[in-house]
Amino acid sequence: MRKFKHFVRDTAAEILHASHLTCPAFRARNKLTIATFHRVLPASILAQYPLPGIAVTPEELRRFLEVFQEHYSVGSLHESARLHQSDQRPEKPLLAITFDDGQLDNYLFALPVLNALNVRASFFVVTDAIEGNEVLWHDKIAYAVQKLQQRDASALQTWLSGLGVQGHASDPVNAAIAAAKLLEPGERAGHVGRLEQLTGSHIRPDWDGMMTWDQIREMRSGGHEIGSHSKSHPILPLVSDEALHHEIRHSRDLLEAQIDHEVRSFCYPNGDYDERVSACVRQAGYEFAVTTRYGINPKDSDPYSLRRIDLQSGYGKNAAGTFRSSGLLLRMTGLLPGMS
């Protein structure tokens, strides 16, 4: 069944590409496309990372960007979204490049690729994590579950049951993150704390970490946009009004003080938002906010609920493992979602 699905996907991608139906000039004309990246990791490190679904290699990032430059007018979120709102239209459709979380690998492995291709991107950072070089909660769970899988499967199953994961999950890392996402911040922190006690100290691998303020300032001075991804990466609809204001407004104030530049864009942690959250983002002075909802944005899109297209390792490769731009463009133009 899986081979048949890949055959259908690959065949559809080639036919649609040959007929120009996935050509961005046709599919994305007068629209704003926003690409989402998270981790950029060399293949040797990616093989160790417990959340490969949010990572690409530097080589894949370069390949994606080269295809984008051929078909789109590529830039940061703020500059692309501003053009999208105006009557100005570049020759090619608009595409914004965004990176979530502020991980060190963005500086080490994404930035050199972007600069080599003269591409400007937006980086959404979590200010508490930058300040303290802290592991984000989803990474804490992923690293700890990965360790317990190897060390003490029984203890892991007990912890998962306490979290509400029933039975033996085939993918305990993502099952745990999905369950933890539904909890109030304090309750989630308690479960994560117990998980850390089970696994012991030094959960984060030696290769991992967050960017520093100096590195972020360097990126900003090089023309890249720095946006807020909140103060502590909570699920914003679950926090109080006071905490919500602090997460959204305080993170912007701190970023502006650190980079000496206005912060105009916000990224909802985990993509979760509601009317109360988006209103707070608007009141805090941001001009644009991005979600994790899949799709591209027409001219009349709400600037505080912009859709994006997430990209991960392997996208664009056919069943034989060969990269084809037809497969990537199938993903980018919103046809047959989930099949590329």
VENWO-V51977 format. One line per field, one symbol per residue. psi: psi as a letter, one per 20 degrees, with the letter a starting at -180 (. if undefined). burial: # if it has 9 or more other C-alpha atoms within 8 Angstrom, else .. Layout:
psi: ???
burial: ???
This chain:
psi: gghgghggggggggghghjjhjphhghjpjrpppppqeqopqhhghhipimiikqrrhhggggghhgghhiropargghghghhhaiporhqqppqpqpqhkqhhhghhgghgghhjlpprpooqohghggjlqpqhhhgggggggghhhgnhghghgggghijoqaophnhghggggghhiqqgggghgghghghhhiarlgpqhirrqqrhghghggghjiqpprpkrgjlrohiirrgghggghgghhgggghhhilqpoiqqpppjjprahgghhhgghijqhqpqajpprrorhjqpijlpqroqqrpipipahijppphhgghgghjjqlqii.
burial: ....###.##..##.##...######################...#....##.#####.###.######.########.##.##....#..################.#######...#############.###....##########...#.###.###.#.#......######.##....#..#..##..##..#...##...######.###.##...##########.###.#....#########.###..#...#######.###...##.###...############.#....##########.#####....#.#########.....#
